[in-house]
Amino acid sequence: MQNANTKTSFHSRFSKFIKNNYALILLILTGLTIRIFFAQADPFLHNWDERFHALVARNMMDEPFIPMLKTTTLLSYDDLNAWCCNHIWLHKQPLFMWQMALSMKIFGVSELSMRLPSVLMGTIMILFLFRITLLLTGNKTTALIAATLLCFSHFHLILIAGIKNIDHNDVAFGFYILASFWAYIEYTKSRRWGWVVLIGLFAGCAILNKWLTGLAVFFAWGICLLSGPKEKNRKELIRFIVALTVCGIVFIPWQIYIFKAFPKEAGYEAAYNLKHLFEAVEGHKGSIFFYLRKLPMYFGSYLWMGIFPGIILAFLNKNINKKILLSLILTILFIFSFFSFVAKTKMDTYCFMIAPICMIFIAISLHSLYIMSSRKYIFITLYLSAIVLSLNLREINDYFSVNNQKRNRKIYNTLLYKNLKTYIPDHVKIVMGINSLEDVEVMFYNKDITANHWWITKEDLERLAAQQIPIATFKNRGSYIIPDYILNYPYLYIINEELK
């Protein structure tokens, strides 16, 4: 009898949830569908930086704690100065690649399975943002608008698809940062210890994806901590320290491990990361207005203009906790200012991690416009316009156009790489003459092949000749002309298929 009542009660609660949240559920399902579409749309690995992340993740399927780009040492490589071409690969923190490796372990190696963690995280972020906005404003419509902006965010979609650097790394980073803020806002409402642990856990995961800007939630929490009464702050400080300790427990062990296991590579990467503050690494430079000019790209044309009015309206809203609101705004300003004025290296994605929080203020502005008009068709017009502007349909159309020769070339070459073993004898395990850096893609699709872009050096060739190791190369094309010393190699096979 009790079980029957329990089942009835659960069914009743579930039905009530569906009835009260059908719009949110529909939005989440829409977000999932769009993300799956983008994730499967390109049957190839994108140049920057997806192919490198994908190959390291594939190698992590077998060796999760030995991050490798090139798994064999048959050919010489630059173990420090070229992160694109080395053996031990510590250029990024590992969590997002572990997730990709696990997905491929479960579903098989493919572009979609490799991108699937980003699809799932990107979808869950819609729910996180809805909940954060609802807790902050107390208004379900505002929360739905904010979630919609993220659901149809063109910039977010091309990160999930791997089109935009730094692709899955930034998706995972943004996911865990938003999750840490969600846990923090939940904590401010309930003061439960469980949320304290989750704050630290999510922040630690954010750092284990990128680096110390994953501590952003502690900046916001610290502001609230400093502005509260002293008696209350002692208890709050203990919880702050506990969350920070949990955060450290998550990300510090990996740092200790890599410095012990790979001291040379870890030391180089640590110094390289620090260089981003003082010089424009790899030519990624820009003025102090670099990120200001990226606002239309982050949010869609014109929508970004709603951020500042939304902040003012939020302060005028009596239902919003002003201390929490101020902490969020100061966190946004700190991150934006840090990357604009301090860090010399500029990259499009550096400030996007705080974009979902900014979407809350855009949503407040859009909802206020509707309230002022108090007409339903105005809301529908604003809502649909926000979707269209967020999606950037023109850019989507241009990218997937049959006239996009860059995309067409990638599809053609990737098909050759996927079928590579049908063009060479079974005993050939080294292939060269591949387009610049596309050797990474060849190794992703062919686990037992060692690939080399351009040509193998004379020194490497002499060493291979001594062992009578056969190699294959793609034939001449454009500037890729096979050198004589390779043509004279006695164990050479020419691949007749032509790369573009």
Summary of the structure (lengths in Angstrom):
residues: 500
radius of gyration: 25.5
end to end distance: 70.6
largest distance: 85.9
contacts: 1610
relative contact order: 0.10
helix: 67%
strand: 4%
